[in-house]
Amino acid sequence: MLLDIEEEYGKLKPHIDEAYKEASREVNIPGFRPGKVPADVLKKYLKEDAIIDRAIQLLVAEIYPAVLEEVKIKPVDYPNVEVKQLKKGDPIIFSIKVDVHPDVKLGTYKGMRIKKKDTAVGDAEVDTTLEFIRKNYAKQSNVQEADLPMDDEFAKKVSRSNTLEELKALIRSNIEEEKKKEADLAVRDEATRKLSEAVEVDVPSGMVEREIDMMISDLEVSLKRSKMTLQSYLSATKKDINKLREEMKASALIRVKAKLALEAIAEKEKLAVDEKDINKEIEALAQHVGKSAEEYKAEVSAEVMEYINDYMLREKTIDFVVSKAKVEG
């Protein structure tokens, strides 16, 4: 959507002053401390066009919420601003181009058929795990594998089990629990995929690009755990960032469609996240970074809090869809 805006030139003056203050804190000028450079000195070092551009950004940020409220639209990304007229004393005329939240036509989301993966544990899986435990124990204890018969004594050495049968039962239970978790996640993934396929929506390109940004951010976190950087990953895979983004586009579109579908379902079914649940999630996140819930809340931005709420609402909506699905197996 393209919005044409006209504002009095005088409204730009305080933002020009603020732009100079920002620049004063950022530039290094001999003889002056950061933040203490007079405006008349700054003007000799800075291009006026750059200051005006920043002032325009600050002006748009000030009036943008009121503009959105007036035209009753919900944007999905940051706006692109183009100045049409900027002459001292005359009204400032600029256009704001923004992608708006698209209309969503839901497909069938109740009663979808989903096949659940088999969670039965075979004897061979238990035996394989037992063999892995024996090899690992032999390596750590510096003994020969052949000197480790699979008996009750072995079970006592490698676990708190009293017998080999107890150890096998424990292994079987652990494998089954892990399989059930994987199967449940697969059901949720399948439900989400089916929603993205059934929904009818014209997705703005800005939403896809923002989703790609999030996917790249997730990738960077994952790479960091493996002591890699995004740049080293790109070098190893012989890609540049543009190729990576292009490869992610199809997946990003599916994810966006699924999110839009879940959002529409939550609205239609009047689903909401309880404050108690949000507080519980915040406590978990705070504990993960070694902070109290109060400290975490004080440090995170409003955007992060909104993301947490949106994420939890999506999870609750997926739970709702799965509860209404016909899960087989």
N, C-alpha and C positions, 0 to 999 in steps of 0.2 A: 504494500500500500504506500502511495506517495502523498505526503502531507505538505502543503505550502504554508509557511509560517511567516508572519510579519511582526517585528518588534521594534519599539523605539530605540534609537541609537543610544540614548542615555542609559538604558539598562545594561549596556556593555561595559560602561565605565568601571563599576566595582569589580567586574571580572578581569578587566585589564590590570587593575591594581593587584588582584590576587595572583594573576599570571606572573607579574613581576616579582611578587613575594616568593612564589615557587621557584622561579629562576634564581633569585638571590640565594636560596638555600642549596641550590644544585651546582652553581658555577663557582670556580676558584679564580678570584681576582686578587692579584698582589696588593697587600696592604689592608685587606678587608677580611673579616671573619665570615664564614658561610651564614647567610641569613641577615647580615648587617650591611649589605651593599646598598647604597642609596640608589633610587630609581634613575636619577640623572646620570650616574656612573654606569649603571646597567645598560642604559640606552646606547652607550658608546660601544658596548661589547656584543649586544644582541641584535638580531634582525627583528625589526618591528613586525614583519609578517608572521614570524613564529609566535610572537606574543599575542597577536590578534587571533591566530588560529587556536591557541590554547584558551583564550578568553571566550571564543565562540563555543568551544567544547564545554566550558563551565556554564555558559548561558543555557545551552541546550540541556545539560544535566539538571539545571534548575527548573526549567519550564516543562521538561519532558513528561513528568508524571501528570501534570495538569492537562497537557495536550491529550494524553492517552485517556484520561478520565472524560474529557469533553467529547471525544469521538467514539468512546466505548469500544476500544479494541484491546486485545491481549497480545502483546508482542512475544516473539519467540527467540529473538536475538537482539544484539545491540544495533541501533539505527545507523544508517549511512547519511551523513549530512553534507549537503552541497549549498554553498553560499551563492545566491543569485545576485544580490546587490549589497554592497558594503561601502557606503559613502558617508563621511562624517556629517552629521546633522540630518541626514535622511533616514527613513526607516530601514532597518535591516531586513532583507528578504532572503529566506533560505528554505530549502526543501528537505524533508526528512523521509527517507525511504526505509521502510521497516517491514519485515516479514511478520504477518499476523498468524495467530493460532488458527489452524485450519479446521474446517467443519469435518466431523468424523461420523461416518455411517457404519455402525456396528453390524457385524455379521452375527451368526448364531454363536452364543458364548455359554449357553446352558445345555448340558446333555451331550457335549462333544465326547467322542469315543477315543480313549487313549489306552494303548497296551503297555502294561507295566512289565519291566524286565524280571526274569526269574531270579529269585534270591536264594534258591536251594544251594547248599554247599556239598560238593562231591568229596568222596574219600581222597581222591587224587589231589585236590586242593589242600586238604589237611596235611597229607604226606609231603607235598612240596614245601609247605611252610615249616614243617618239622625238620626237613632236610636243610632248609636255610638256617634254622636256629642252630642245628648241630654244627654246620660249617662255621657260622659266626662265633659260636662258643669255642670251637676248636682253635680258631684263629686268635681270639682274645686270650685264651688260656695256654696257648702255645703247646697244644697236644695234637696227636694224630687223630684224624676223623675215625680211622679204623678202631681206635681204642675207646670209642664212645658208643657202646651198644644202646639201642633204643629200648630202654627199660625204665622201671620206676625210679632207679637211682639217677638216671639221666634227667628225668622229669623234675626231680628235687633240686638238681644242680642248676637247671636253667630257669626254674620258675618256683612259685609257691605251691605248686601242685604236689600232692603226695604220691600220685601214681601216673603212669603214662596215659591211662585212659582219661584221667582228670585233665591232663594237659591237652589231650586231643579234643576233649569237649570244650575246653576254654578257647582253643584255636578256632574250632568250628563256630562257636558263638561270636567271636570277634569278627571272623570273616563274614558271617551272616549279617551282623550289625552294619558292617561297612557296605555290604551289598544293598541292604535296605536303604541306607542313606543315599547311595548312588542311584538306586531305582526311584526314590522319591524325588530327587533332583531332576532326573530324566523326565519324570511325569510333568513336573513344573515347566521344564524347558519345552517339552512337546506342546503343552497347553499354550505357552507363550507363542511358539511358532505358529500354531493353528490360528491364534488370534490375529497375528500379523498378516496371515494369508487371507483371512476373512474380512478384515476391515477395509472399507473404501475411504481413502483420504488422499488428497493432493498435498504431499509433504513438501514444504518450502526447502529450498537448497540450504538455507542457513541452519535449519535444524539438523540436517545430515552432517554439515561441516562441524557443528558443535558436538555432535555425537562422536565424530571421528576424533576431535580434540580429546574427548574423554577416553576413548579407546587407546589413544597414544599415551595419555597420562597413565592409564592402567598398565600398559605395556612397560613403561619406564619403571614403575614400581616393581613389576615382576622381574625385570632385568636387573634391577638394583639388588634383589635378593640373590641373584646369581653372579654378583660382582661385575655386572656389565653395564655399559651406558647405551643410550639409544644410538649414539654415533657409532660405537663399536659394533652394535647389532646391524646397523645399516651397511657398514663396511663388510662385515662377514657375509651378509646376504646379497651383497653387490646391488644395493638399492639406494635411491635417494628418498628424501622425505615425501616428495611429490608422488613417486611411484607407490610408496607405502600407503599414502592417503587414498590413492586411486584404488588400490587393492582392498582397502577397508570399506569402500563406499557401499558395496552391496550389503555387507553385514550391518553397517550403520543404518541403512534404510530399513532393514528388517527390525532392528532394535527400536528405531524411532516409531515405526508403525505399531509395534507391540506396546510401547509406552503410551502412545496416544489412545490405543484401544483400552488399555487398563485404566487410564485416566477417565475415559468416557464411561466405562463400566462403573467405576467408583462413584462418579457423579450420578449416574442413573440409579444405582442401588443404594445411594446415600451412605456410602461407606466412609469412615473416618478413623483416624488414629487417635487413640486415647492418650491424654497427657502422661498418664502413668507408664504407658508403653514407651513413649518418647524418652521419658526420664530414665527408664531402664536401659534403653539403647545408649543414651549419653553416658550413663555410669559405666557401661561395658567399654565404650570407646575411650573414656577417660582412664579407666584402669589399664587399658592396652598401652597407653603412653605414659603411665605412671603418675597420673594426676587425679585430683578429686573432681567430682562432677561439677562443683562450683567453679573451680579453676578452669576446667575445660569450657564451660559455658561462657565464662568471662573472656576467653581468648578467641573463640571461634566467631566468624562473621555471621551476619544475618543470612547471607547466601548459603553458608554451610548448614545452618540450622534448617533452612528451607529444603536443602538437598536431602537432609536426614529425614525430614517429614515426608517428602515426596517418595523417597526410597521405601520407607516403611509402609506408606499407603499402597504402593505398587505390590509389595510383598503380601499385604493383607488382601488385596484384590485377587492376586494369583491364588491365594488360599481359597478364596470364595469360588473362583472359577473351577478349581480342582474339586472342591466339595460338591459342585453341581455336575461334574463330569461322570461319564460311565467308564471307570477304570477297570480294565480287564487284565486278569493274570495275577 
